[in-house]
Amino acid sequence: MKNFEYVVKEAVGIHARPASQLVTAAKLYQSKITIDKMGKKADVKSIISLMALGVKCGERIIFSIEGDDEEIAAQGLEEFCSQNL
């Protein structure tokens, strides 16, 4: 299992467009990918689950990635976050 933390810098947080982009990026990997925001968890491959977290700008989230391609997925999603969130 790989984990990494990220502080959201996107002004609108993880709202409709950023959430859609994150889901698309996560679906490139086979691993199970979840986000934890202060104890609440969401499946990153589900836009409904992701948006239900209500992640806002400045909030810290923790990604957990588990599966055969977890190393590559963690790297790819960290890069995605730094460029898009």
C-alpha atoms as one frame of an Amber mdcrd trajectory, in Angstrom:
protein
   0.000   0.000   0.000   1.250   3.469  -0.911   0.066   6.666   0.782   0.707
  10.324   0.174  -0.706  13.576   1.487  -1.713  16.571  -0.579  -3.006  20.042
   0.314  -5.553  21.196  -2.265  -4.580  24.469  -3.930  -7.407  24.668  -6.496
  -9.606  27.647  -5.541 -12.866  25.695  -5.890 -11.456  22.616  -4.167 -12.378
  19.246  -5.627 -15.593  20.385  -7.291 -17.202  19.160 -10.534 -14.463  19.735
 -13.132 -11.431  18.914 -10.936 -13.283  15.870  -9.565 -14.039  14.640 -13.078
 -10.403  15.063 -14.090  -9.197  13.219 -10.980 -11.599  10.323 -11.600 -10.365
  10.071 -15.192  -6.737  10.046 -14.003  -7.472   7.400 -11.330  -9.206   5.097
 -13.818  -5.907   4.737 -15.703  -4.755   2.435 -12.882  -5.987  -0.955 -11.685
  -5.224  -0.288  -8.010  -7.894   0.605  -5.485  -7.507   4.332  -4.770  -9.155
   6.135  -1.861  -8.966   9.624  -0.397  -9.283  10.299   3.315 -10.385  13.734
   4.487 -10.447  13.962   8.270 -11.632  10.358   8.679 -14.137  10.353   5.812
 -13.118   8.180   2.874 -14.075   8.181  -0.779 -13.369   5.971  -3.778 -11.441
   8.178  -6.211 -12.908   6.308  -9.186 -16.440   7.399  -8.200 -17.262  11.050
  -8.899 -20.273  10.941  -6.553 -18.209   9.529  -3.691 -15.414  12.013  -4.363
 -17.644  15.093  -4.519 -19.519  13.996  -1.382 -16.320  14.647   0.614 -16.641
  18.367  -0.138 -12.881  18.969  -0.263 -12.109  22.692  -0.207  -9.044  24.745
  -1.014  -6.408  24.461   1.720  -7.642  21.128   3.052  -5.257  18.190   3.488
  -6.239  14.871   1.936  -4.520  11.495   2.133  -4.417   9.188  -0.877  -4.205
   5.425  -0.273  -3.339   3.236  -3.224  -3.342  -0.554  -3.092  -2.831  -2.992
  -5.940  -0.468  -4.365  -8.535   0.348  -0.955 -10.045   0.368   1.046  -6.780
   3.887   2.443  -7.299   3.088   3.837 -10.739  -0.372   4.988  -9.635   1.004
   6.876  -6.629   3.588   8.620  -8.807   1.054   9.493 -11.476  -1.552  10.800
  -9.051   0.979  12.889  -7.100   2.014  14.488 -10.373  -1.623  14.985 -11.389
  -2.422  16.692  -8.071   0.530  19.053  -8.246  -0.469  20.119 -11.760  -4.259
  20.210 -11.410  -5.371  20.472  -7.782
